[in-house]
């Protein structure tokens, strides 16, 4: 892409960012039509389309084709999807080491646990998830899906939208890695039983208002399971190398 074209679509992004920051655009509003926006900014329509594609990937806008009131690009409030896509790509490209992702999760979730322990947040969904995880008929992938939802529900209960969005992105970025490692664990029954107990211990500390205990338990929980998965994947890689 030529530098001039790069500058052109960045001009469009900066205009939309400014309109959002200054309140001229809010969630639910539609962007100025492509032809009109191009004329206002003195750029080509292709530059406007490129900028809108970037915003769509980031989860800032949703586009609809056709004509009428539902057509065009509309401002939405779903940054989670864009953040998750960005983090997945960075992890896949080794831009963000997995160990750093895990450490960041620990920092965020420790803060979530402390915040919840000092509040009277509604933990009904969290407890419902814990009950669902007790089912004996759960497949491994179903258990892991509920596990992910448990951690996300805690973040959402804290009321911090930025932390909740980051949590969703971080977990999504290492989802395939976690599932691959879990599939290699020999004694899944014992592991899942331990994870259930750790989850309930975390929630118990939160419910009791014991912030330091809740923080320490969630740190140990994440670090312990991550190390277990890493060990399983490392052992598998060693066996494959020896076989080769």
N, C-alpha and C positions, 0 to 999 in steps of 0.2 A: 504494500500500500504506500503510495507516495506521501512524503511529509505533508504536502499541502492538503491532501485528503484526510490525513490523520488529524491535522489541526481543525479541519472543517467539522468532523463529527464530534470532536472535543468541544467545539464552540456550542454545538447543540446540547451536549450533556451539561455544560456549565450553565446554559440558559435555564434548562429544566431544573437543575439543582438550585439555582438562585430563586426560581419561582416557588419551589417547595420550601426553601428556607424562609422566604419572606411571606409565606402564606397566600401567595397568589394561586397556588395549586395545592389542593388537599385531597386525601383519599376519596375516591368516587368521582373526581373531576376527570374530564377527558382532555387529552392534549390538543393543542391547536392542530388543525388538519395539516398533513404533511406538506402540501403545496404552499399553504400560507406561512407555515413556520420557516420553510426554506427561503421564501421571499423576504420575510422579516429579517433573517440572519444573513442573507446574502450567500447562502451555500446551496449546493446541489441537493436534489431530493434524495439521491443515493446516500448522502451524508446523514440526512435526517433518518432514513430507514436504518442505517448502521447504528446510529445512536439509540434508536428505539429497541433494536435487537439486543444491544448491551443491557439496557434497562430491563428488558424482559427476562434475560438470563439472571439478572440480579434480583428479580422478584419485585421490582419497583412498579412495573406496569404490566398490564395484561392486554393483549391485542385481539381484535376480532375482525375478520374480513367481511366484505359485503358493503351494504349501504344502510342508511337509517340510523336511528339513535344509539343502537348497540354497537355500531362499527367503530373502528379506530382504536387508539390506545388509551387505556384508562389507568389512572393512578390507583394502586392497590397497596395493602399493608401486609405483605407476606415476605419479609426479608429473609425468613428462615430457609426457604428453598434456595435462594441465591447464595447465601452463606454456606449452606451444605454443599452445593455444587463446587464452590470455590475451594473449600477445604478438601473435598474428595480429590480434586485435580492436583492440589498442592501435595497431598500425601502420596498420590499415585506417581507423581513426578519427583518424589523424594525432596520436595521443597520444604516440607514440614516433617521432620523425623517422628516416627511413631512414639518414641519415648517422650518427646516434647508434647505431643497431643495428650498423652496419658497424664503427664505432670500438670498440664493446663486444666484438664478435667478435675484433677484432685483439688487444685486451687479453687475452681469455681464451685464445685460441689461441697467443699468444706465450708465455703461462705454461705451457700444455700442452707446447709444443715444448721449453722450457727444462727442465721436469720430466722429460720423456722422455729428454732427452739426458744427464741425470744419473742415469739408472736403467738397469736391465736388463729393461725391460718386454718382453713378448711382442708383437712386431710382425707376426706371421704373417698375421693378417687384413688388416692394412694393406698388406702386400706382395701378398697375393692380389688385393686390389682394384686395385692398380696394374697388375698383370698383366692383369686383366680390362679395364681401360681402354685397353690397347694394341690391342684387337681393331679391325680395320679396318671391321667391319660394324656398329659401334655407331651407332645413330641419335643425334641431338643430345640428345633427352630422356633416352635411356639413359645417355649419357655424363654428363649433369648429375646423374642419380640416383646414379651411382657416385661422382661428385665429392663429393656431399653425404655419402655413406657413408664416403668416405675421411676427411673432416674429423671426422666423428662417431667413427669408429674410433680416430683418434688421441686424441680426448678420453677415450674409454672406456679406452684403454690406459693413460692416466695414472693411473687408479684413483680419480679424484676424481668421486664420483657427482653432486655439486652442479654442477660444471662441465659434466659430460656432459649433465645435464638442461637446463641453461641453453643449451648449444650447440644441442641439438635444437630447443629453442623458438625461438632466434634464427634459425636457418636456416629453420625452417618458416615463420616470420613473414614472410620476404622471398622465399619460394620462387617465388611467381607473378611477382613483380617481376624476379627473376633470369632466369627462363625467358623472360619477354617480351623482356627485353633481349638474351638470347643468340640468340633467334630473328631478331633484326635485324642480327646481326653478319655482315658480307659474307663475310669469309674465315674460315669456321668451321674449316676444316682446319688453317690456320696457328695459330689460337687454341687449338684443342684440343691441338695438338702442343706448343705453348708451356706449356700448363697441365700436360701430362704431365711435361715436363722439370722444371718447377718443383716438382711433387709429389715426384719422385724426388730432387731436390736437397735438399728438406726432410728426407726420410727418411734420406738419406745423412749429413746433418749430425747428425741424431739418433743414428744408428748409430755414428758416430764419436765421440759424446760431446761434440760442439762446441755447447754451449748457446747461445752468443751468435750463432753463424752460423745455427743452426736458428731462433732467434727472429727474426733479421733477414730470413731468407728467407721465413718464413711471413707476416710483416708485409707485405713487398713483394708477395707473391703475392696476398693478400686485397685490399690497397689497389689494386693494379694492375688486377685483374679487375673490381673494383667500379667503378672509374673508367671502364673500357672499357664496361661495361654502361650506366652512367649517361649516358655520351656518346652511345651508340647510341639510347637512349630519348629523350634530349634532342633529337637530330637528327631523330628521327621526329616528335616533337611539333612542331618547327619547320616541318617539311615539311607536316604536316597543317594547321597554322595558316595557312601561305602559300596552301595549296590552297583553304582556306575563304575 
